[in-house]
């Protein structure tokens, strides 16, 4: 069977933005305490050592962060929402929960959350086909491409685009199994802290979604701020 010319490859970006040319550093390493900005609609990758804590600040309050993580030295082992749902036995996460990989190993623990704790582990990251389905013509910034570009910016080629941990994304699920796309419950200045249970490479995307209310009602995508705190010793 002949493969179509448009055959999907996980390394392929449908378009580009400032993500690819502006990594936090050439290898994704950031000095502890140094704050870095993810511009609206873009993504950034950062390296965490085991025990490091990654703080993500929602300065405007309404911005969703699509969060991904790959195990260091094994990019095919990655944070997995489907395995996390199995491990937790529920479709919501909160402070104290540990998110696991596709090998069912603990990778990320939510150690601090100043928001009301409404996050999503059901929805796939937005991509170019999603915006086309919503009626957008031409290229639209998206979290799938931000994930690819953030990794490529530090010399890593993605082997798969996984479903992300959608921080501050509000997808209420009804008793009949249906769900809605609604505005975040987070407020300006809320932050979340994630502890690496293994050395890993994390990717964050300031979600570009502006065709549903997931980044707030009557608002535009905004920037995010992040930094690392390293345990003493």
Secondary structure, DSSP 8 states (H G I E B T S, - for coil): ----TT---TT--S---TTTT--SSTTS---TT--EEE-TT-EEEEEE-TT-EEEEEESSS---EEEEEEETTEEEEEB-HHHHHHHHTSS---TT-EEEBTT--EEEEEEEE-S----BSSS----HHHHHHTT--S----HHHHHHHHHHTTT---S-----EEET-B--B-TTS-B--B-----TTEEEEEEESS-EEEEEEE----SSGGG-TT-----EEEEEE----
